[in-house]
Amino acid sequence: MSALLPVFMTANLIVRFGLELCALAIYAYWGVRTGSAGWAKTALGLGAPLAAAVLWGTFGSPNAAYPVSPAVHLLLELVVFGLPAALLFAVGKPGWGWIYGAIVVANRALMAFWEQ
């Protein structure tokens, strides 16, 4: 088992990157579904994922320009990774919200356990 641990740890980081991409897609989907007019759909569909990407890249990513304390980082993770699950519920996709949320929680638990 110990020989496979680095493989599992790498796979968990790959899942994390996939969750980042999914979060951006969910923010965009929410924006397009939430906006009432064409311009609002475009603004929210582009603005929401852009805001999340800038927030995460600036403060939360491993190579962040402005690293934050662990408590603030956890709060940032809740916003960037947890909010998309709630947004899926808001647009009428609760099943996908549960699936995405469960994967986020499992991934974060493994990251904490393996100190990634």
N, C-alpha and C positions, 0 to 999 in steps of 0.2 A: 504494500500500500504506500509506503513512504517514497518509493520510486515514482509513483504516479502523482504524488502531491503537487509537484511543480506544474504538471500538465493541468490538473484541476484548477490551480491558482491562476494560471494563464487563461484558461477557459473562462474563469469568473471575470477576469478583466476584459475579455472580449465581449462577454455578455454585458458588462457595464457600458462599454462603448456602444453596443447595440441599443441599450436602454437610452443613452443620450440621443441617438438618432431618432428613436421612437418618440421620445419626449418632444423633440422639435417638430416631428410630423404631427403629433397630437395637438400641440399648440397651434399649428397652422390649420389643422382640420377644425378645431374649435373656433378659431377666428373666422373662417369661411362660413361655418354653420351658424355662428352667432350674429354676424353683421346683418343689418336689416337692408341696407342698400348696397349697390355694387361697389361703391367707393369704400364703404365701411367693411365689407367682406375682404376687399383687397388690403386695406390698412391693417385690420386685425390679423388676417391670414399671413401677412408678411411681418407685421410689427411684433406680435406675440412671440414667435420663435426667435426673432432677432433679439428681442429684449432678454429672453431666457439664455440665448447663446452668449450674449455680451456679459450678462450677470455671472454665468458659470465660468466663462473664460477669464474674466477679470478677477474673480474672487474665489472660485471653487475648484477649478481644475488643478491637477497636480503641478502644472507649471504656471500657476496664476501669477499675474503681475503684482497683485496685492493679496498675499495670503492672510487668512483670518484665523481667529482662535477656533479650537475644536467645537465649541458650543455654537458659534456663529456658522461654522461650516455645516454642522448638522442641520441647523435651521435652513440654511441655503439649499441643502440637499432635499429637505422636505418641500421647499417651494419648487425647485427645478425638476425633481423626480417624482414627488408625491402629488403635486397639483395636477399633472396630466391625468392621473387616475380619476380624480374628482371631475375634471373637465369631460372625460368620457361619459361619466354619469350624467353630466349636465346636457350633453347632446344626445342622450337617449341610447347610449351603448354601455349599459351597466355590466354586461358579461365581459366585454373587453376591459372595462375599468377594473374589475376584480382580477382578471388575469394579469394585466399590466402591474397592478399594485402588488399582487403576490410575488411576481418575479422581482420587483424592486426591493421588497422586504427581504426575500431570500438572498438576493445578491448583496444587499447591504449587510445582512447578518454574517454572511461568509467573509465579506471584506473586513468586518470588525474582528471576526474569529481569527482570520489569517493575517491581521494587521497590515492590510493592503492600503 
